Amino acid sequence: MKQSGQDKGTLLLALIAGLSINGTFAAVFSSIVPFSLFPIISLVLTVYCLHQRYQNRTMPVGLPGLAAACFILGVLLYSTVVRAEYPAIGSNFLPAVLSVVLVFWIGFRLRGHKHEASE
């Protein structure tokens, strides 16, 4: 992966998209979480930026899978935080454990791509 700065930006945008889509869903459909426009605004801007990156740059091999994992990580992290803040929704044990496993898997894959690029 020669464009590591751009690739990390894509992964960060995917993480923010996961956070904001779960935040939008919770703000619109959950009576426990108060309504806010900020998740909706961040979702629109993040999806627009990801679409522009997809149109203007080619993705290296393995990046779409990592971006999907970052998106799922964002969804799980938001769910964990909301369930910790509002315990009436339910336990946050499963999303927290899955988030930790996903963080280690993403780190392992990023380290593997770094070693492949140096060889």
Contacts in CASP RR format, 6 or more apart in sequence:
PFRMAT RR
TARGET T0000
AUTHOR 0000-0000-0000
METHOD contacts of the structure
MODEL  1
MKQSGQDKGTLLLALIAGLSINGTFAAVFSSIVPFSLFPIISLVLTVYCL
HQRYQNRTMPVGLPGLAAACFILGVLLYSTVVRAEYPAIGSNFLPAVLSV
VLVFWIGFRLRGHKHEASE
1 7 0 8 1.000
1 60 0 8 1.000
1 63 0 8 1.000
1 113 0 8 1.000
1 114 0 8 1.000
1 116 0 8 1.000
1 117 0 8 1.000
2 60 0 8 1.000
2 117 0 8 1.000
3 57 0 8 1.000
3 60 0 8 1.000
4 114 0 8 1.000
4 117 0 8 1.000
6 53 0 8 1.000
6 57 0 8 1.000
7 60 0 8 1.000
7 63 0 8 1.000
10 50 0 8 1.000
10 53 0 8 1.000
10 59 0 8 1.000
10 63 0 8 1.000
10 67 0 8 1.000
11 63 0 8 1.000
11 66 0 8 1.000
11 67 0 8 1.000
11 70 0 8 1.000
11 106 0 8 1.000
12 70 0 8 1.000
13 46 0 8 1.000
13 49 0 8 1.000
13 50 0 8 1.000
13 53 0 8 1.000
14 50 0 8 1.000
14 67 0 8 1.000
14 68 0 8 1.000
14 70 0 8 1.000
14 71 0 8 1.000
15 70 0 8 1.000
15 71 0 8 1.000
15 73 0 8 1.000
15 74 0 8 1.000
16 42 0 8 1.000
16 46 0 8 1.000
16 74 0 8 1.000
17 43 0 8 1.000
17 46 0 8 1.000
17 47 0 8 1.000
17 50 0 8 1.000
17 71 0 8 1.000
17 74 0 8 1.000
18 70 0 8 1.000
18 71 0 8 1.000
18 72 0 8 1.000
18 73 0 8 1.000
18 74 0 8 1.000
18 75 0 8 1.000
18 78 0 8 1.000
19 39 0 8 1.000
19 42 0 8 1.000
19 74 0 8 1.000
19 75 0 8 1.000
19 77 0 8 1.000
19 78 0 8 1.000
20 39 0 8 1.000
20 40 0 8 1.000
20 42 0 8 1.000
20 43 0 8 1.000
20 46 0 8 1.000
21 39 0 8 1.000
21 43 0 8 1.000
21 75 0 8 1.000
22 74 0 8 1.000
22 75 0 8 1.000
22 78 0 8 1.000
22 79 0 8 1.000
22 82 0 8 1.000
23 33 0 8 1.000
23 39 0 8 1.000
23 78 0 8 1.000
23 82 0 8 1.000
24 39 0 8 1.000
24 40 0 8 1.000
24 43 0 8 1.000
26 33 0 8 1.000
26 39 0 8 1.000
26 78 0 8 1.000
26 82 0 8 1.000
27 33 0 8 1.000
27 34 0 8 1.000
27 35 0 8 1.000
27 36 0 8 1.000
27 39 0 8 1.000
27 40 0 8 1.000
28 35 0 8 1.000
28 40 0 8 1.000
30 89 0 8 1.000
32 86 0 8 1.000
32 88 0 8 1.000
32 89 0 8 1.000
33 82 0 8 1.000
33 86 0 8 1.000
59 67 0 8 1.000
62 109 0 8 1.000
62 113 0 8 1.000
66 106 0 8 1.000
66 109 0 8 1.000
66 110 0 8 1.000
69 102 0 8 1.000
69 105 0 8 1.000
69 106 0 8 1.000
69 109 0 8 1.000
70 106 0 8 1.000
72 102 0 8 1.000
73 99 0 8 1.000
73 102 0 8 1.000
73 103 0 8 1.000
73 106 0 8 1.000
76 95 0 8 1.000
76 98 0 8 1.000
76 99 0 8 1.000
76 102 0 8 1.000
77 95 0 8 1.000
77 99 0 8 1.000
79 92 0 8 1.000
79 95 0 8 1.000
80 92 0 8 1.000
80 95 0 8 1.000
80 96 0 8 1.000
80 99 0 8 1.000
82 89 0 8 1.000
83 89 0 8 1.000
83 90 0 8 1.000
83 91 0 8 1.000
83 92 0 8 1.000
83 95 0 8 1.000
84 92 0 8 1.000
END
